[in-house]
Each structure stands twice: as structure tokens, then as C-alpha cells.
Amino acid sequence: MSDDGPLTNELHLSKLGRSQWWILVLVNIFFLIAGQAAAVLLGRFYYDQGGNSKWLATLVQTAAFPILFIPLYLIPSSQKASASPSAPSFRILASVYFFLGVLLAGDNMLYSTGLLYLSASTYSLICATQLAFNAIFSYFLNSQKFTALILNSVVVLSLSAALIGVNDHSEGPSGVSKWKYTIGFSCTLGASAIYSLLLSLMQLSFQKVLKKETFSVVLEMQIWTSLVATCVSVLALFASGEWKTLHGEMESFGEGRASYVLTLVFTAVCWQVCSVGVVGLIFIVSSLFSNVISTVGLAVTPVASVIVFHDKMNGVKVIAMLLALWGFASYIYQNYLDDSKARRMQRNVDGTRNDSVC
């Protein structure tokens, strides 16, 4: 959601002290990075131990969405009760949620396929390209400026993905064939592009359809699109016939039946913990900052996968990760410059108002 401006603040966060504000930011960053890294590692663990259902792996990415009702109802919203005269009709709103939910389900399926054929470290490095795709789609759909720093970020992240793609020494889990590795690479790259498109379309929906971007509205968007994606995943699980293999999959799971169930449950929970962090950062700071932190968090997963799964980190992967970090830094610095400019303009406007009052 590539919006550089701050969100409408329903909780009057300006009343918080500087230290309290930073604590909130750091807590949400932890939720996002820890939830995302744990979910990816658990997804790889599911496949390593004998899991093979791509639609089940897709389902768990959104199935725990009811967790999001907790912050929705615990955090007061002064604007929830007030009906806006320009509010969209139920039919339009349902159509937007349905379309975005179906797109989300397809995107999650591509991610699941990519993780099946790639190691967790390779998968995460390819996912980092979503920031480059995000800049491109935001330019066309959200009128985001294409500065030299943004262009540098796009080029560097593209080079990082290209290095992974042409790396002959990249190995998939359990020695998958080069053809399956290519499928995994293509699916993950395509999923990153679609995810970035999804974020830009959500931002466009806030601007053109919902006409606001408050905490409750952002959460509701997450909840209802996840509901649609979950329903699509369940239907696909049965339509594909994969549901017939689930009992045998659980019985033959490497760490046992209990571990099979716990792996799926905790994967689902971790994805929603990540979602809470994403929405929290969108609300407290900005949607662009949330996207950047989400992508920066992908750099944590390769390191964690080396420790947990003993993935190989050859020289090409290290260079790709350094290039990705360079791309992140360019994007973050551009965000800093935009934020500083916006703050100066706001101070000038406030000063002009004060002078006119006097």
C-alpha cells in the first residue's frame, strides 16, 4: 500500500510520549518480522516432513483471520459509528472484497508452490523483489513519484533476483530437479509481483472506493479479503482432490500426527501475527513504512533458515542478500526524505494558520 502520507489517527497517537510511540512501533515491527519469519520456516518444515498439499499450505495463510477481530473490537474507533455520506454501497464493497480475496488466494497458491520447490533462504531472497514491483505498480496506480533512489532500488533488487535465478549452484530441498527449481523460482517471482499489485489495488480502493484509510477500515479490508481467500482455498482443496490425501499425509508426517496439526495451527497463527504487525505499522506510521519493514524482514529468514535447516549460503546468495539490503536502504532513505518534506510543509501550513489568526 504505497501511500506516503500518514493515516487518519483514530487513537490520537499524538498524545503519546515519544518513548511510548517508539515502543508501539517496535512491538509491531517485532510482530511483523517474527510472524513472517516463523510462518515461512514452519511452511518449509511442513514440506520437509512429508507435507505435500499446496492448497492446504495456501489455506493456512489466511485461515486464522478471526484473530484479527480481537484488535478490531479491543481498540476503540470513534469513526466506526459515524456513517459517511459518500460510503460505497454494499454491492460495490462486496465486489471489491471478493475480487481482492480471490486474487489473494491465487497469490498465496503461487507462494506455496514456490516454497515447495525452493529452500527457505532462496524463497525469501526472491520475495524481496516485491519492493521493486511495488514501486512500479505504485507509479502507475497510486501516482507515486519515481525518483532516482526508487529507480536504484528497483534495479538493485532486480539484479538480486536475477543472481538467484541464474545461480547454477542453487539447490532446492531434497535435491529437486532443475525444472522444478525453475517452476519454484517463477511462481515465487510471480507471487511477489501479484502481491505488490494487490497492495496497490488495496490502496486504490481506500482512495477511490472507501474514501478513507482508518485503522478499522484497514483491518476490515484484511478480514474480509482473508475470508474470501479462505473460502476459495477450501473449495480448491476439495475440487483438486487433495483433501483425500490429508489423512495419509498426517499419518506419515515425519514428526508425528501431533506435530502435523501443531505445525499447521502455528503456521496459521504466525501469518495473522504478521498481519497484526502490518496493520499496526500502517496505522501508527504509514503504509509505505509497513511495506518496507515487511520486505526488510525477508532478510531475516535466510539467516534463520541457515540456522534451522542448514541451508547452503554460497557466495551468490550472500551477494544477492547484500544487493537486497542495498535496495531496502535506498527505499527507506527515499521514505525518510518524503516524510521530512511532508513534515516541513505541515509546519509551514501550521505557521501560516497561526499568523492569520494573530
FENCOR-V679247 format. One record per backbone hydrogen bond with DSSP energy under -0.5 kcal/mol. NH is the residue of the N-H (numbers start at 1). CO is the residue of the C=O. E is the energy in kcal/mol with one decimal. If there is no record, write none. Layout:
nh=NH co=CO e=E
nh=NH co=CO e=E
This chain:
nh=3 co=1 e=-2.1
nh=4 co=2 e=-0.5
nh=8 co=213 e=-0.6
nh=10 co=8 e=-0.9
nh=12 co=9 e=-0.6
nh=15 co=12 e=-2.1
nh=16 co=13 e=-1.7
nh=21 co=17 e=-2.5
nh=22 co=18 e=-2.2
nh=23 co=19 e=-2.0
nh=24 co=20 e=-2.1
nh=25 co=21 e=-2.2
nh=26 co=22 e=-2.9
nh=27 co=23 e=-2.5
nh=28 co=24 e=-2.0
nh=29 co=25 e=-2.3
nh=30 co=26 e=-2.3
nh=31 co=27 e=-2.3
nh=32 co=28 e=-2.4
nh=33 co=29 e=-2.8
nh=34 co=30 e=-2.7
nh=35 co=31 e=-2.0
nh=36 co=32 e=-2.3
nh=37 co=33 e=-2.6
nh=38 co=34 e=-2.5
nh=39 co=35 e=-2.1
nh=40 co=36 e=-2.1
nh=41 co=37 e=-2.3
nh=42 co=38 e=-2.5
nh=43 co=39 e=-2.1
nh=44 co=40 e=-2.1
nh=45 co=41 e=-2.2
nh=46 co=42 e=-2.3
nh=47 co=43 e=-1.5
nh=48 co=44 e=-2.5
nh=49 co=45 e=-1.9
nh=50 co=47 e=-1.4
nh=51 co=46 e=-2.5
nh=54 co=52 e=-0.9
nh=57 co=53 e=-2.0
nh=58 co=54 e=-1.6
nh=59 co=55 e=-2.4
nh=60 co=56 e=-2.1
nh=61 co=58 e=-1.0
nh=62 co=59 e=-1.7
nh=63 co=59 e=-1.9
nh=65 co=62 e=-1.7
nh=67 co=64 e=-2.1
nh=68 co=65 e=-2.2
nh=69 co=66 e=-1.6
nh=70 co=67 e=-1.4
nh=71 co=67 e=-0.6
nh=72 co=68 e=-1.4
nh=73 co=69 e=-2.1
nh=74 co=70 e=-2.1
nh=75 co=71 e=-1.9
nh=76 co=74 e=-0.6
nh=80 co=77 e=-0.8
nh=81 co=77 e=-0.5
nh=83 co=81 e=-0.5
nh=87 co=84 e=-1.8
nh=93 co=89 e=-2.5
nh=94 co=90 e=-3.0
nh=95 co=91 e=-2.1
nh=96 co=92 e=-2.3
nh=97 co=93 e=-2.5
nh=98 co=94 e=-2.5
nh=99 co=95 e=-2.5
nh=100 co=96 e=-2.5
nh=101 co=97 e=-2.4
nh=102 co=98 e=-2.5
nh=103 co=99 e=-2.2
nh=104 co=100 e=-2.3
nh=105 co=101 e=-2.2
nh=106 co=102 e=-2.2
nh=107 co=103 e=-2.2
nh=108 co=104 e=-2.6
nh=109 co=105 e=-1.9
nh=110 co=106 e=-1.8
nh=111 co=107 e=-2.1
nh=112 co=108 e=-2.4
nh=113 co=109 e=-2.2
nh=114 co=110 e=-2.4
nh=115 co=111 e=-2.4
nh=116 co=112 e=-1.4
nh=117 co=113 e=-1.2
nh=118 co=114 e=-1.0
nh=123 co=119 e=-2.6
nh=124 co=120 e=-2.0
nh=125 co=121 e=-2.0
nh=126 co=122 e=-2.0
nh=127 co=123 e=-2.1
nh=128 co=124 e=-1.0
nh=129 co=126 e=-1.9
nh=130 co=127 e=-2.1
nh=131 co=128 e=-1.4
nh=133 co=129 e=-2.3
nh=134 co=130 e=-2.5
nh=135 co=131 e=-1.8
nh=136 co=132 e=-1.7
nh=137 co=133 e=-2.8
nh=138 co=134 e=-2.3
nh=139 co=135 e=-1.5
nh=140 co=136 e=-1.4
nh=141 co=137 e=-3.0
nh=142 co=138 e=-1.4
nh=144 co=138 e=-2.0
nh=147 co=145 e=-1.0
nh=151 co=147 e=-2.5
nh=152 co=148 e=-2.4
nh=153 co=149 e=-2.2
nh=154 co=150 e=-2.5
nh=155 co=151 e=-2.5
nh=156 co=152 e=-2.6
nh=157 co=153 e=-2.4
nh=158 co=154 e=-1.9
nh=159 co=155 e=-2.2
nh=160 co=156 e=-2.1
nh=161 co=157 e=-2.1
nh=162 co=158 e=-2.3
nh=163 co=159 e=-2.3
nh=164 co=160 e=-1.5
nh=165 co=161 e=-2.3
nh=166 co=162 e=-2.1
nh=167 co=163 e=-0.6
nh=167 co=164 e=-0.6
nh=168 co=166 e=-0.8
nh=170 co=167 e=-1.4
nh=175 co=172 e=-1.2
nh=176 co=173 e=-0.7
nh=181 co=177 e=-2.3
nh=182 co=178 e=-2.1
nh=183 co=179 e=-2.1
nh=184 co=180 e=-2.8
nh=185 co=181 e=-2.7
nh=186 co=182 e=-2.7
nh=187 co=183 e=-2.8
nh=188 co=184 e=-2.3
nh=189 co=185 e=-2.4
nh=190 co=186 e=-2.7
nh=191 co=187 e=-2.6
nh=192 co=188 e=-2.1
nh=193 co=189 e=-1.9
nh=194 co=190 e=-2.5
nh=195 co=191 e=-2.7
nh=196 co=192 e=-1.9
nh=197 co=193 e=-2.2
nh=198 co=194 e=-2.7
nh=199 co=195 e=-2.2
nh=200 co=196 e=-2.1
nh=201 co=197 e=-2.5
nh=202 co=198 e=-2.3
nh=203 co=199 e=-2.4
nh=204 co=200 e=-2.3
nh=205 co=201 e=-2.1
nh=206 co=202 e=-2.2
nh=207 co=203 e=-1.9
nh=208 co=204 e=-3.0
nh=209 co=205 e=-1.8
nh=210 co=205 e=-2.9
nh=211 co=205 e=-0.6
nh=211 co=206 e=-0.7
nh=212 co=206 e=-0.7
nh=218 co=214 e=-2.6
nh=219 co=215 e=-2.4
nh=220 co=216 e=-2.6
nh=221 co=217 e=-2.1
nh=222 co=218 e=-1.9
nh=223 co=219 e=-2.6
nh=224 co=220 e=-2.7
nh=225 co=221 e=-1.8
nh=226 co=222 e=-1.7
nh=227 co=223 e=-2.0
nh=228 co=224 e=-2.0
nh=229 co=225 e=-2.5
nh=230 co=226 e=-2.4
nh=231 co=227 e=-2.3
nh=232 co=228 e=-2.5
nh=233 co=229 e=-2.3
nh=234 co=230 e=-2.4
nh=235 co=231 e=-2.4
nh=236 co=232 e=-2.5
nh=237 co=233 e=-2.2
nh=238 co=234 e=-1.7
nh=239 co=235 e=-2.9
nh=240 co=236 e=-2.5
nh=241 co=238 e=-0.6
nh=242 co=237 e=-0.7
nh=243 co=237 e=-1.4
nh=244 co=241 e=-1.3
nh=245 co=242 e=-1.4
nh=246 co=243 e=-0.9
nh=249 co=245 e=-2.4
nh=250 co=246 e=-2.4
nh=251 co=247 e=-2.2
nh=252 co=248 e=-1.9
nh=253 co=250 e=-0.7
nh=254 co=49 e=-2.9
nh=256 co=253 e=-1.8
nh=260 co=256 e=-1.7
nh=261 co=257 e=-2.2
nh=262 co=258 e=-2.6
nh=263 co=259 e=-2.5
nh=264 co=260 e=-1.8
nh=265 co=261 e=-2.5
nh=266 co=262 e=-2.9
nh=267 co=263 e=-1.9
nh=268 co=264 e=-2.1
nh=269 co=265 e=-2.4
nh=270 co=266 e=-2.7
nh=271 co=267 e=-1.9
nh=272 co=268 e=-1.4
nh=273 co=269 e=-2.3
nh=274 co=270 e=-2.2
nh=275 co=271 e=-1.7
nh=276 co=272 e=-2.3
nh=277 co=273 e=-1.9
nh=278 co=274 e=-2.4
nh=279 co=275 e=-2.8
nh=280 co=276 e=-2.6
nh=281 co=277 e=-2.3
nh=282 co=278 e=-2.0
nh=283 co=279 e=-2.3
nh=284 co=280 e=-2.8
nh=285 co=281 e=-2.4
nh=286 co=281 e=-0.8
nh=288 co=3 e=-1.3
nh=290 co=286 e=-1.8
nh=291 co=287 e=-2.1
nh=292 co=288 e=-2.4
nh=293 co=289 e=-2.5
nh=294 co=290 e=-2.2
nh=295 co=291 e=-2.1
nh=296 co=292 e=-2.9
nh=297 co=293 e=-2.3
nh=298 co=295 e=-1.0
nh=299 co=296 e=-1.9
nh=300 co=297 e=-1.4
nh=301 co=297 e=-0.8
nh=302 co=298 e=-0.9
nh=303 co=299 e=-0.8
nh=304 co=300 e=-2.3
nh=305 co=301 e=-3.1
nh=306 co=302 e=-1.7
nh=307 co=303 e=-1.6
nh=308 co=304 e=-3.0
nh=309 co=305 e=-2.2
nh=310 co=305 e=-0.6
nh=310 co=306 e=-0.6
nh=311 co=305 e=-1.2
nh=314 co=312 e=-0.6
nh=318 co=314 e=-2.0
nh=319 co=315 e=-2.5
nh=320 co=316 e=-2.6
nh=321 co=317 e=-2.4
nh=322 co=318 e=-2.3
nh=323 co=319 e=-2.5
nh=324 co=320 e=-2.2
nh=325 co=321 e=-2.3
nh=326 co=322 e=-2.1
nh=327 co=323 e=-2.4
nh=328 co=324 e=-2.5
nh=329 co=325 e=-2.6
nh=330 co=326 e=-2.1
nh=331 co=327 e=-2.0
nh=332 co=328 e=-2.9
nh=333 co=329 e=-2.5
nh=334 co=330 e=-2.0
nh=335 co=331 e=-2.1
nh=336 co=332 e=-2.3
nh=337 co=333 e=-2.4
nh=338 co=334 e=-2.5
nh=339 co=335 e=-2.4
nh=340 co=336 e=-2.5
nh=341 co=337 e=-2.2
nh=342 co=338 e=-2.4
nh=343 co=339 e=-2.3
nh=344 co=340 e=-2.1
nh=345 co=341 e=-2.3
nh=346 co=342 e=-2.2
nh=347 co=343 e=-2.3
nh=348 co=344 e=-2.3
nh=349 co=345 e=-2.3
nh=350 co=346 e=-2.6
nh=351 co=347 e=-2.5
nh=352 co=348 e=-2.2
nh=353 co=349 e=-2.2
nh=354 co=350 e=-2.3
nh=355 co=351 e=-2.1
nh=356 co=352 e=-2.1
nh=357 co=353 e=-2.1
nh=358 co=354 e=-2.1
